[in-house]
Amino acid sequence: METVEDVVTLPADVKEKMDRVFQRAVDQANSLAVSRASHVQRWLLLPRDFSVGGGELGPTLKLRRSVVLKMYQREIEALYLRLEAAAPPQ
C-alpha cells in the first residue's frame, strides 16, 4: 500500500510553504476556540479528497470512519506518536 508521502511528492520548499499556510489557518481557528479541548493539535494533508468512489464516504456522504482508519492507519498512528513525543513529562 502506498503511503501519503509516496503519493504527494512536492518540492521541499513548496511543501514547507503549504504547511505554513495551513498552520496559520489552524492557529487562527485555535485562537477562536472556546476551550483547549476544541483545539486542533495535529493535522495532516492527505493526497486526495474523501469520496464515495474512494470508499471513505457512504452514499449519504457520511464519513466511513472504519474505512478511513484502515486506509490511513500508519499516518494516524504517526500523528499520535508525534503528539505523545511533544507532550511535557508528567
C-alpha positions as CSV (number, residue, x, y, z in Angstrom):
1,M,0.0,0.0,0.0
2,E,1.3,3.5,-0.8
3,T,1.8,6.0,1.9
4,V,0.8,9.6,1.7
5,E,4.4,10.5,1.3
6,D,4.6,8.1,-1.7
7,V,1.8,9.9,-3.5
8,V,2.4,13.5,-2.5
9,T,5.8,14.4,-4.0
10,L,6.2,18.1,-3.7
11,P,9.5,20.0,-3.7
12,A,10.5,20.7,-0.2
13,D,10.1,24.5,-0.5
14,V,6.5,24.1,-1.8
15,K,5.6,21.7,1.0
16,E,7.1,24.0,3.6
17,K,5.1,26.9,2.2
18,M,1.9,24.9,2.2
19,D,2.5,23.7,5.7
20,R,3.0,27.3,6.9
21,V,-0.3,28.4,5.2
22,F,-2.3,25.5,6.8
23,Q,-0.6,26.0,10.2
24,R,-1.6,29.7,10.2
25,A,-5.2,28.7,9.4
26,V,-5.1,26.2,12.3
27,D,-3.6,28.8,14.6
28,Q,-6.3,31.2,13.7
29,A,-9.1,28.7,14.3
30,N,-7.5,27.7,17.6
31,S,-7.4,31.3,18.7
32,L,-11.2,31.4,18.3
33,A,-11.8,28.1,20.0
34,V,-13.9,28.2,23.2
35,S,-11.7,25.7,25.1
36,R,-8.4,23.9,24.8
37,A,-10.3,20.7,24.2
38,S,-11.5,22.0,20.9
39,H,-8.1,23.0,19.6
40,V,-6.6,21.3,16.6
41,Q,-3.4,19.7,17.9
42,R,-2.1,17.8,14.8
43,W,-3.2,17.8,11.2
44,L,-2.2,16.0,8.1
45,L,-2.7,17.0,4.5
46,L,-3.9,13.9,2.6
47,P,-3.2,13.2,-1.1
48,R,-6.8,13.3,-2.2
49,D,-10.3,14.3,-1.0
50,F,-12.6,11.8,0.6
51,S,-15.2,10.5,-1.8
52,V,-17.9,7.9,-2.3
53,G,-15.9,6.3,-5.1
54,G,-12.8,6.1,-2.9
55,G,-14.9,4.4,-0.1
56,E,-14.3,7.0,2.6
57,L,-17.8,8.3,2.3
58,G,-21.1,6.5,2.2
59,P,-23.9,7.2,-0.3
60,T,-25.3,9.9,2.1
61,L,-21.8,11.5,2.3
62,K,-21.3,10.3,5.9
63,L,-17.7,9.5,6.8
64,R,-17.0,5.8,7.0
65,R,-14.6,6.0,10.0
66,S,-13.6,2.4,9.9
67,V,-12.6,2.6,6.3
68,V,-10.6,5.8,6.9
69,L,-8.9,4.3,9.9
70,K,-7.9,1.3,7.9
71,M,-6.7,3.3,4.9
72,Y,-4.7,5.8,6.9
73,Q,-3.7,3.7,9.9
74,R,0.0,4.4,9.7
75,E,-0.5,8.1,9.2
76,I,-2.9,8.3,12.2
77,E,-0.6,6.4,14.4
78,A,2.3,8.7,13.4
79,L,0.2,11.7,14.4
80,Y,-0.4,10.3,17.9
81,L,3.3,9.3,18.3
82,R,4.3,12.9,17.5
83,L,1.7,14.2,19.9
84,E,3.0,11.9,22.7
85,A,6.6,12.9,21.9
86,A,5.7,16.6,22.1
87,A,3.8,16.3,25.4
88,P,5.5,17.6,28.5
89,P,6.5,14.9,31.0
90,Q,4.1,14.4,33.9
